[in-house]
């Protein structure tokens, strides 16, 4: 499959980002703290993003393709809230009302969902991003499945709207322990286009001297790590294998620096 272009998508991207924070607040209201702060994260699904199964049995899905917030639970009718005409703030209020209607005494904190700008979503671009994100997720999952050692799950983080997981270089699975982070982000300061990334913590001696895969380069402004521009893969066939390939090369090159000694 060819990766979608994701051109002229800033409004759609930013609207979906703001909407994703409503799902995060739902999780924060009903879940106990999880390792690696995973209670702040979401799951990638083919149509967009999900809270995953919640303690009361259902899940909320942010459906990029149909521009809806969807609640579904086994044995119950599906409930849809259109994103069109909503803002982050009003969607949070609508989700709180739906939870109350379903019998769950949960009110999302309005001080965490304050943006009142109306969502602007292109259905075709939103569908393209759902396809791109799920393609990246599945390729990264296959790469992750071949690694040994302790790892965190692959998760989508509404704070930055990036997908990532951690591989730990020792038998200690904490963010303070040596680790590699592999991820994919739609943009960030200084990087206006989507990109894949990887970074090591702590930064090992000699890191910047190693040879990177052909598509990759070092990023050193604000943080130090490897970047592979999304646009460098556009037009390629077999992009899943390409993604798995450069992630594997990066791992094989950097991981030994974290496990020395």
N, C-alpha and C positions, 0 to 999 in steps of 0.2 A: 504494500500500500504506500502511496505517496503521502507525505505529511501535508496537511492543509497549509495555505499560505499565511493565514492570520494577519492579513493586512487591514488597515483602517478599522482596528478592533478595539481601540482604547476605551470607548464608551461601554461596549459590551463586556470587556474584561473587567473594568472597574465596577460595573454594576453587579456582576456575578461575585466579585470579591466582597463587596459590601453585603450582599445577600448571604454569603457563606458564613458571615459572622453571626447571623441569626441562628444557624444550626449549631455553631460553637456554643452560644449561650444556652441553648437547650441542653446540650451535653453537660455543661458546667453546673446546671441546676439539678441534674438527676444522677450524676456519676460521682463516685468517690474518687479522690486523687489517684492517678495511675502512674506507673513508672514512666520516666522520660517525658512527663507532662502530657501523656497521650490523651488525657481528658480534654485537652485544648484542641485536639485534632479531629479530622474527618476522614472518612474512607472514600476512595475513588471507586465509582461504579460506572457502567457503560454510558448511562444517561447524564452523569455529572458527579454529584457528591452526596454522601449519606452520613447520617449520624451513627449508622450501625444500629443493631438491636439495642433498644433502651430497656431499663429495668422493668418497665410496665408492659413490655412485649412488642411494641411497634417500632417503627423507624420513620424519620423524616428524610426525604430525598429532595435535594435541589436539582430539579430536572432542567438542565441547560437546554435540551432539545425543544421542549414544549414551553419553556419559560414559566414553570410552576414550582411552587413548594408543595410537596406531596406527602401526606401521611398515609402509611399503609401498615396494616397488622393482619395477621392470619385470622380468617374467619370474620373479618369486619369490612365494610365498604371502604374503598379508597376515598380520601378527601383531598381535594386540590385547591390551592390558593394561587391565582394568577399573579405573576410578578408585575404584569403590566398595570400601571397606575399606582404602584406602590413605591415607597422608599424603604430604606433600611428600617427607619423608625416605625413606619406604619406596618411593615411586614412583621416586625417583632410584636407589635400590638395584636395583629391578626393571629399570629402563632399562639400568643398567650390566650386569646379568646378561644381558639380551637382546643387547646389543652384543657381549658376549663370545661368546655362543652363535652370533652371526652371523659371528664371526671377526674382530672389530674390537677391538684391544687398547686400549680406551678405558674409563676408570673415572671416573665423575663425582665431583667433589670433595664429600665429605660435609659439610665445613665450610661449604659454600655452600648446602646443602639440609638445613637443620637442623630445620625445623618438623615436629613430630610430631602435630599436631592432625589428626584424621581429616577427610577431605573430607566436606562435607555439600552435596549437589547435588540440586536439584529438576530432573528431566529437562525439564519443560515450561518452566521459567524459563531453563534453560541453552539450550534451543532458541530461546527468544525472544531471548536475548542474541546468539546466533549470527546470527539474522536481522537484528537491529538493527545489529550491528557490520558485517555485510557490506553492508547498505544504506548505512550511513555511508561505508564504504570506497568503494563504487562511485560514490556521488555526489561524494565528494571527488576521486576519480580523474578524473571527467569535468571538474570544475572545474580541476584541475591541468593537464589536457591542453590547455586553452585558453590557458595562460600561456606567455609567452616568457621566455627567460633560463635561467640555471642553477638546478637544483633537486635536492633529494635525493629518493629514492623514498619512497613512503608506507610506513610501517613501524609495527608494534605493539611497544611498549617494555615488557617485563615488569617493569621497575623500578616504574613508576607504573601500568602496564596501560593506557596511553593510546596512541592512534593519532595519527601526525602526519607532516608533511613540512615541509621548509624551501624557501623561495624566496629566492634571493640577488639583492640589488639591484644588484650590480656584477659584474664578471667574475672576482671572487675567491670561490670556493665553499668557504669555511671558516666555522666557527662564530664566529670573531672578526670576520668581515666583516659589513657590514649585511645583515640578512635579516628575513623574516617567517616565523613559524611558525604553521601552521594545524593544529588537532588536535581530538580528541574524547576525553574522559576519563570513566570511570565514576563518579568522585568524587575529592575531595581535601579537605584540611583547610579548613574553612569553606565547602565546597561539597559537601554530602552526596549530592546527586543528580547524574546524568549531565549533562554540558554540553559544548558546542562552545567552542573557544577560538581566539584569534589574538593574537599579540603581536609587536611590533617590537623589534629590537635593532640598535643602541642606541636608546633611547627618543628619538624626534626632538622638537625643540621644537614646541609647539603641538598635540601628539598628543591631549590630553584635550579640546581645544576643537572637534574635528571632530564632525560629526553622524553618528551610527551608524544602521544599519538598524533598523526598528521593533522587531524581536525582541531586539535586542542591548543590552547595557549595559556600562559600564566596571567592571572589577574592579581594585582598588588595594591590597588587603590581602595582603602577602607578595610579590606580583608585579603588574605593571601590564599589562593587556591587555583584550581584548574577550571577553565571555562571552555565549553564547546558551543558555539552559536547554533541555535536552532536552524537559522537560515542556511547554514552550511550543509544541512541534510536535505533541504528542500529540493525536489526534483530527482532524488535518489530512489531507486527501488530497493527493496529489502531493508528498509530503515530499522526494523526491529533488530535484525542481526547486526547492523552498524552500531546501534546504541549499545547492545550487549557487548560488542567487540571493543569499543573504546572504553567502556566502563571497566571491562576485564583488564585491559592493558594498563589503565590508570591504577587499578588495584594492585596488579602484579608489580608495578614499578614503585609505588609509594609504601605499600604495607610493610615490606621488609625494613624500611627505615624506622617504623614504629615499634618493631619487635626486636631490634638489635639489643643485645645484652640481656 
